[in-house]
């Protein structure tokens, strides 16, 4: 029984004239608008015969098609209400909340599609300026994806790679948690899940202190597969997780190999990921 707010803020109506793809892209980038909910004339809808393509976000493509057909009004007064929470029971799934975890490149594709259609209306400087404005909008969506993926404990390796892409775009400050934290989680996730497709995945053993909260995270990710502080004589047929495998001498390595133990050093694994 309360209004949570609008997805994007708009203080006045914006009218995009027929064929003005540049104005459409400028409006979308300025408002950070995802024009998914539309009132359209039935004859226009049938004439356009709109189709969804996986390489360009449908709402941007559809909006571009509407502008090609006639004038489009971005109305400052919302005309559509989305019910996000209601009676008790299973939570309502919002497609956008799921989609944002994976669709940043599709969003970019949609914006670049509109830019491509506007190219004939642009001077080179205007084209460069609009292209530069696309990155921050996509970066914001990527930051949301990282926040949701991290909170929902998705594949941490994929999340780390996405975070590195955001850093490469020059927006590391948008990361919801430090890159080092995401790197550590990616390493731990990889250790736990590397053999997960094998029905007889080896047990995981950790017998020493780990940096920061790695031990707690490892327990959360691995669940029943992980054991801590196991007597040395019982360490066999497993993956042994240590802070650094450089502390293991040649003799100890031979003994571990004879016991079918694969040793993984967190320090070395992190060094391969850290920029």
SULCOR-V586457 format. One record per residue. N is the residue number from 1. RES is the residue in one small letter. PHI is phi in whole degrees, 0 to 359 (999 if undefined). OMEGA is omega in degrees with one decimal (none if undefined). D_LAST is the distance of its C-alpha to the last C-alpha in Angstrom with 2 decimals. Layout:
N&RES&PHI&OMEGA&D_LAST / N&RES&PHI&OMEGA&D_LAST
//
This chain:
1&x&999&174.8&47.48 / 2&x&212&178.5&45.09 / 3&x&271&-179.1&43.06 / 4&x&282&179.3&39.34 / 5&x&140&179.4&38.64 / 6&x&263&-178.0&37.83 / 7&x&293&175.4&34.63 / 8&x&220&-174.3&34.58 / 9&x&260&179.0&36.74 / 10&x&217&-174.4&39.43 / 11&x&265&-179.1&42.19 / 12&x&213&178.1&44.44 / 13&x&296&176.1&45.42 / 14&x&233&178.2&43.76 / 15&x&257&176.6&45.85 / 16&x&259&-177.6&44.22 / 17&x&289&-179.6&46.91 / 18&x&304&176.9&47.49 / 19&x&83&-175.6&45.25 / 20&x&273&-178.9&43.00 / 21&x&294&178.2&39.60 / 22&x&297&179.7&38.00 / 23&x&296&177.3&39.46 / 24&x&298&-178.8&38.29 / 25&x&296&178.1&34.64 / 26&x&300&-179.7&34.90 / 27&x&295&-180.0&36.46 / 28&x&298&-178.4&33.90 / 29&x&290&-178.4&30.96 / 30&x&290&-178.6&32.86 / 31&x&272&-169.7&33.93 / 32&x&54&-174.5&30.87 / 33&x&268&170.8&33.69 / 34&x&247&-171.6&33.66 / 35&x&283&-175.5&37.33 / 36&x&272&-176.1&37.96 / 37&x&253&-170.2&41.41 / 38&x&222&165.9&44.04 / 39&x&254&-176.4&47.80 / 40&x&228&175.6&48.92 / 41&x&292&-177.6&52.29 / 42&x&299&-178.5&53.26 / 43&x&294&177.4&54.36 / 44&x&293&-179.9&51.01 / 45&x&302&-178.8&49.15 / 46&x&291&-177.5&51.31 / 47&x&292&-177.0&51.29 / 48&x&284&178.0&47.50 / 49&x&49&-172.1&47.07 / 50&x&289&179.5&43.43 / 51&x&231&177.8&41.09 / 52&x&272&177.4&37.59 / 53&x&239&-174.8&35.01 / 54&x&292&-174.8&31.66 / 55&x&266&-179.2&29.81 / 56&x&215&-173.8&30.95 / 57&x&303&-170.1&31.45 / 58&x&302&-175.2&35.18 / 59&x&294&177.3&35.92 / 60&x&288&178.8&34.69 / 61&x&296&-179.8&36.51 / 62&x&298&179.5&39.64 / 63&x&300&177.8&39.67 / 64&x&298&179.3&39.48 / 65&x&292&177.6&42.39 / 66&x&299&-179.3&44.41 / 67&x&296&176.3&43.99 / 68&x&293&-176.2&45.22 / 69&x&266&-176.3&48.28 / 70&x&188&178.8&49.21 / 71&x&286&179.2&48.26 / 72&x&233&180.0&45.66 / 73&x&251&167.9&45.79 / 74&x&269&-172.8&42.87 / 75&x&273&-179.8&45.02 / 76&x&292&179.7&44.04 / 77&x&271&-179.8&46.12 / 78&x&300&178.2&44.53 / 79&x&243&-177.2&46.89 / 80&x&226&178.5&44.98 / 81&x&246&176.6&44.29 / 82&x&258&179.4&41.84 / 83&x&274&-175.9&42.76 / 84&x&263&177.4&39.61 / 85&x&221&179.3&41.38 / 86&x&212&-171.2&44.95 / 87&x&295&-179.9&47.17 / 88&x&298&-179.6&46.15 / 89&x&139&179.9&44.81 / 90&x&302&179.7&41.73 / 91&x&296&179.4&39.07 / 92&x&282&178.2&39.13 / 93&x&273&175.9&36.22 / 94&x&261&-175.8&35.08 / 95&x&304&-178.7&33.87 / 96&x&299&-180.0&31.56 / 97&x&291&176.0&29.76 / 98&x&280&-175.3&29.15 / 99&x&296&-174.6&28.51 / 100&x&296&-179.1&25.75 / 101&x&292&-172.9&23.46 / 102&x&225&-164.7&23.39 / 103&x&256&-176.6&25.11 / 104&x&301&-179.8&22.75 / 105&x&289&175.9&23.05 / 106&x&292&175.3&26.78 / 107&x&301&179.0&27.00 / 108&x&301&179.6&25.35 / 109&x&301&178.8&27.79 / 110&x&295&179.0&30.69 / 111&x&293&178.4&29.90 / 112&x&292&175.7&29.43 / 113&x&298&179.0&32.71 / 114&x&296&178.7&34.53 / 115&x&300&178.1&33.02 / 116&x&298&179.5&34.28 / 117&x&287&-179.0&37.73 / 118&x&271&-168.7&37.75 / 119&x&304&-179.6&36.84 / 120&x&293&-179.0&40.49 / 121&x&261&-170.2&40.92 / 122&x&241&165.2&38.12 / 123&x&283&-179.3&37.94 / 124&x&308&-179.3&34.76 / 125&x&294&178.4&33.60 / 126&x&293&177.6&34.26 / 127&x&299&-179.8&32.35 / 128&x&297&-179.1&29.24 / 129&x&293&178.9&29.63 / 130&x&293&178.2&30.00 / 131&x&299&179.8&27.09 / 132&x&293&-179.4&24.86 / 133&x&281&179.9&26.31 / 134&x&290&-175.8&25.31 / 135&x&304&-179.3&21.55 / 136&x&300&179.4&22.02 / 137&x&293&177.9&24.44 / 138&x&291&178.6&22.24 / 139&x&301&178.1&19.26 / 140&x&298&177.9&21.73 / 141&x&293&177.8&22.71 / 142&x&295&178.4&19.18 / 143&x&296&176.3&18.73 / 144&x&296&179.2&22.05 / 145&x&300&-179.6&21.09 / 146&x&296&179.8&18.05 / 147&x&299&-179.1&20.42 / 148&x&292&-179.0&23.14 / 149&x&296&179.7&21.18 / 150&x&293&-179.3&19.71 / 151&x&293&-177.5&23.24 / 152&x&269&176.3&24.94 / 153&x&57&174.0&22.73 / 154&x&285&177.3&22.07 / 155&x&308&-172.1&19.98 / 156&x&288&177.2&16.78 / 157&x&293&177.4&14.79 / 158&x&297&-179.8&16.07 / 159&x&297&179.0&15.37 / 160&x&296&178.9&11.65 / 161&x&297&176.7&11.60 / 162&x&296&178.6&13.78 / 163&x&296&177.2&11.66 / 164&x&294&176.4&8.79 / 165&x&296&178.4&11.87 / 166&x&296&175.8&13.14 / 167&x&298&179.2&10.22 / 168&x&296&176.6&10.77 / 169&x&283&179.5&14.40 / 170&x&88&-176.1&13.90 / 171&x&235&179.8&14.99 / 172&x&300&-179.7&12.40 / 173&x&296&178.6&15.50 / 174&x&281&-177.8&17.23 / 175&x&300&-179.3&15.23 / 176&x&289&175.4&17.96 / 177&x&223&-178.2&15.87 / 178&x&300&179.5&12.61 / 179&x&300&179.7&9.41 / 180&x&298&177.8&9.36 / 181&x&295&178.9&12.88 / 182&x&292&177.6&12.31 / 183&x&295&178.8&9.89 / 184&x&299&179.9&12.73 / 185&x&296&178.6&15.32 / 186&x&296&178.9&13.94 / 187&x&296&-179.3&14.15 / 188&x&296&179.5&17.56 / 189&x&299&-179.2&18.77 / 190&x&295&179.2&17.99 / 191&x&300&-175.9&19.87 / 192&x&289&-171.2&22.75 / 193&x&260&-176.4&23.14 / 194&x&303&-178.1&22.49 / 195&x&250&-172.5&26.23 / 196&x&291&179.4&27.52 / 197&x&281&179.4&29.50 / 198&x&274&-178.8&31.49 / 199&x&300&-179.8&34.60 / 200&x&252&-179.7&34.43 / 201&x&302&-176.1&30.76 / 202&x&294&176.4&30.43 / 203&x&292&177.7&30.56 / 204&x&247&-179.6&27.58 / 205&x&230&175.2&28.23 / 206&x&226&-174.5&26.41 / 207&x&245&-176.5&28.41 / 208&x&217&177.9&26.27 / 209&x&297&178.6&24.56 / 210&x&241&-177.7&20.99 / 211&x&294&175.5&18.52 / 212&x&52&-178.6&19.05 / 213&x&256&-176.0&20.77 / 214&x&299&-178.6&19.39 / 215&x&297&179.4&22.97 / 216&x&294&179.0&24.35 / 217&x&296&179.3&21.84 / 218&x&300&178.9&22.47 / 219&x&297&-178.8&26.17 / 220&x&292&-177.4&25.91 / 221&x&284&-172.6&24.09 / 222&x&277&-179.2&26.13 / 223&x&63&-175.2&29.49 / 224&x&288&-177.1&32.34 / 225&x&285&-174.2&30.36 / 226&x&262&172.9&28.83 / 227&x&231&-179.1&30.97 / 228&x&246&173.0&30.29 / 229&x&54&178.3&32.07 / 230&x&272&177.5&33.94 / 231&x&306&-175.0&36.30 / 232&x&304&-177.5&35.04 / 233&x&291&-179.3&38.02 / 234&x&264&-179.6&37.19 / 235&x&277&178.9&33.65 / 236&x&201&178.9&34.17 / 237&x&50&-174.0&33.41 / 238&x&204&168.5&30.15 / 239&x&255&-179.0&26.38 / 240&x&261&-177.5&25.78 / 241&x&259&-179.2&22.68 / 242&x&232&178.5&21.86 / 243&x&295&178.5&19.38 / 244&x&211&-179.5&18.82 / 245&x&280&177.4&20.76 / 246&x&287&179.9&21.00 / 247&x&276&-178.6&23.86 / 248&x&268&-178.1&25.95 / 249&x&279&-174.9&28.40 / 250&x&298&-179.3&29.99 / 251&x&296&180.0&33.10 / 252&x&294&178.3&31.35 / 253&x&297&178.8&29.32 / 254&x&297&179.3&32.65 / 255&x&295&179.5&34.15 / 256&x&294&178.7&31.34 / 257&x&297&178.9&31.58 / 258&x&295&179.7&35.35 / 259&x&269&179.7&34.96 / 260&x&60&-179.5&32.78 / 261&x&245&173.4&29.74 / 262&x&260&-174.8&26.20 / 263&x&258&179.2&23.79 / 264&x&236&177.4&20.23 / 265&x&263&-179.1&18.05 / 266&x&297&-178.0&15.68 / 267&x&300&-178.6&13.79 / 268&x&292&179.6&13.30 / 269&x&296&179.1&12.50 / 270&x&293&-179.6&9.76 / 271&x&299&179.5&8.27 / 272&x&286&-178.2&8.34 / 273&x&262&-171.5&6.44 / 274&x&296&178.0&3.82 / 275&x&289&none&0.00
//
